[in-house]
């Protein structure tokens, strides 16, 4: 178990990278606390897997250093770093039985056979594969194979960290919940540092204590699920987290009021604007009220998704999503009002802090 | 749904039947016809029954050629398969080296067989050949036209040069189909180089390897052109393989009857061995699935 520090890591797949756009990973500088359960969340192609492979040593970063507990491991091989990693698609050794597959990482490290037996049986129990320990791995279904891959990642007792690269993609939804809660339990027992890559926000939010959101090769926000939801620090986090995502609309700000179109919206605090960049007002669909008072809005469509209703509307020429409880009525000639404390102001896509929050802490 | 019977469909397979008749059935039957008769020319035939078959199967000449051929096939398989795997494992998987290697590997396969023979025949000559002249100037009295061991070595090296590429290309095709994740997982699991070969690369190459072995066995068992051009079957009969012997008998000596009988025996041996290979292949497949 170790604290993993990434110091100014950058990576480009082409050796001749010059412009920032050539980098799959732009400057990542971040510490992963010892024993933390992290989720690395972002859309496909944002650099999640690259970052993971750099931590495990499968890739050598173009720039920067990696430290485990303060020791520089940048030049060390995957094996010397002592890291377990589970990949997106199942990797099984066809020639071996299920048991031998799980024992493989231990036997390669000359673990005594009695210990191998004990560890493998624990994993067989956990992944529900105990009945097929003696079977050849080749004849299994895709999700059984993936459970073997997962098991091989978990079987070693003294790893510095366990990295998961979208490990549950091929597992069916019911089994996903079971395995995810088992991983969570395992984390609580073992306190391994775990990094879990996913593009599924539900998976990220249920697994992790801290979610690291990546976008276009950079980390845009690190926070608890609640922080990501309530105070997204980048417009990308706003619309990637939450369903539907945050509403953003171009605005201009003066003191404690914001103007969107011809409407004036009161803010709780005055934001501190430093640049003349593009200003946007953001608000989550959950914090918008639909009633008889407020600002005019045109309702286009109401989607009933079971326990909630999603209202698609147009406000000052901008699309606006509103989430209502299942039994909320939508008045005719409805008006909208925004919850003052839920409004965020974004300048060039980044959240602008306001005076009170700066003074307060 | 009711089946509809339409005998007109037979007309659609007719062209292929005619083609197969002319290309395979009729020639084969002609050979069968020759094998049971004796002729002295002038289109006069005398019934010989199984005499020619008995003669061939009891002649030391046939058995010698058969053994020579089996040993030759075994030797070239023992060299070409491991060597082919070794080269395929060391070929680059990415980058500009890939097309260069592929073209280099394909080159020997693109050369007509008689030209391959001619190249080596000249290459090995003591007076003007680069190889022969060079070896002799080193003090090795190399001469493939007089020394049996030298003749064998020349024919084997030539076959290895000519056909190892085929094994390489087939193995390479098997290797590049292995996803990167397998190698990455092996590194994470701390697998040794040997384990990676034994548990990842070899299982994935198994099917193409069986095809490579089958093709190389069949081809080497029927080898004719290259040794014929280089050594002409000599010195003595030392490199006279089955097909060379067959041609000598049929065209050299004009013993059409024994030659026809030998063709049929030769054909049956190849059929039998193909069946053995096929059975081995399909059984190992059944074991896998």
Contacts between the chains, C-beta under 8 A, distances in Angstrom:
chain1	res1	chain2	res2	distance
A	53	B	184	7.6
A	56	B	188	6.6
A	57	B	187	8.0
A	58	B	184	5.2
A	58	B	187	6.5
A	58	B	188	7.8
A	77	B	187	7.6
A	78	B	187	4.5
A	78	B	188	5.9
A	79	B	187	6.8
A	79	B	190	4.9
A	83	B	188	7.0
A	84	B	188	6.3
A	85	B	184	7.4
A	85	B	185	7.7
A	85	B	188	4.8
A	87	B	181	4.6
A	87	B	184	6.7
A	87	B	185	6.1
A	88	B	181	7.6
A	89	B	179	7.2
A	89	B	181	5.9
A	91	B	179	8.0
A	91	B	181	5.3
A	91	B	182	5.4
A	91	B	185	4.0
A	93	B	199	4.4
A	93	B	200	7.0
A	93	B	203	7.9
A	94	B	199	7.8
A	94	B	203	4.9
A	94	B	288	7.6
A	95	B	198	7.5
A	95	B	199	5.4
A	95	B	203	5.3
A	96	B	199	6.7
A	104	B	189	5.5
A	104	B	191	7.2
A	104	B	199	8.0
A	105	B	188	7.5
A	105	B	189	4.1
A	105	B	190	6.0
A	108	B	189	6.0
A	108	B	190	4.0
A	108	B	191	5.8
A	108	B	192	7.1
A	108	B	195	7.0
A	109	B	190	5.5
A	138	B	288	6.2
A	139	B	289	7.6
A	149	B	185	7.2
A	152	B	185	7.5
A	152	B	189	6.3
A	153	B	188	7.7
